[in-house]
Amino acid sequence: MDAFVIWIGSSWLHNWINLSPWAYPAMEIVHFTGLSILFGSLLLIDLRVAGFASFINMRDAMKFIPWAMFGFTLNLLSGTALFSWSPDTFVANVGFQWKMGLIFIAGLNALWFWFGEHTELVKLADGEQAAPAAKVIAIVSLILWLAVISVARFMAFL
Amino acid sequence: MGDLCFEPEGFICSIELSGLGQWVMGTSGTLWAYPLVLLIHGIGLMTVLGVVFVFNVRVLGFASNISLSAYDKLFKVAWFAFALNLLSGLILLVGDFGKFITQGSFMVKMALIILGGIMMKVVISSIRDQKAEGTVKLLSGLCLVSWFGAICAGRLMAYL
């Protein structure tokens, strides 16, 4: 971990994000765009699974998983570029620490969803309610990502 | 207090120095006001853009078994989030009124949001009127571009 922080702090990415006047804002725009795609896709899937929009076809809702992954990948890449701007500053930021921790938990939650519930969920008919465990995962997912957005927004003030 | 507030009795100052303006900028001592309002604005924007995104990729032919009427519930969520953003946006606007009303990126953002809102209505009604598929998809693409353009302009407000 330390090795990564040291490496990225002297990488070409670090030089680019610091020396180009438009690199940082451009990466922020990609980060916002990626988050919108990720959050919108999760909103559709999670609201369906949680039972708030159960008339959405489950199999089709699941087609948004690749979009969620796409949004997440955009954010992983743009986030890495933003991080390389000043790794030490981010590592020391309480908001950043919380953000990484919450994303990690959200990742575990997503794995549970995929390996534990996915095969059962796609069998649901339109309007049919998901199993309670799946509903919990969906609601926890929404709460976690809202929390990620919240602590991320506070990073600028900490 | 912004650069354009140099006449205490003037219009811009009277807005920036209002109770609400001082509250959000923290000059009246409430230091958490600005981060909180900005946070609400951030969550609202992700929700609005997210729903706009999942709707338009559906219109563009993706996951086409989801009935378009199934999006009505998501639109309610999006409208609620939009209301949150209108409110939080107005509060942020009051706080640094002089800066924003003279800022090019702010004007572009407002124009793109209005355009994006109209485009959503246009896309929905063109589907209802069963317009040619090509037309609907073109409108839907333009709708996505306006909304994501609004994100770009909004983010650039911090720089320009």
Interface residues (C-beta under 8 A of the other chain):
Chain A: P25 E28 I29 F32 T33 L35 S36 I37 L38 F39 G40 S41 L42 L43 L44 L47 F52 A53 F55 I56 N57 R59 D60 A61 K63 F64 W67 L146 I149 S150 A152 R153 F154 A156 F157
Chain B: Y34 P35 L38 L39 G42 I43 L45 M46 T47 L49 G50 V51 V52 F53 V54 V57 F62 A63 S64 N65 I66 S67 A70 K73 L74 V77 F148 I151 C152 R155 L156 A158 Y159
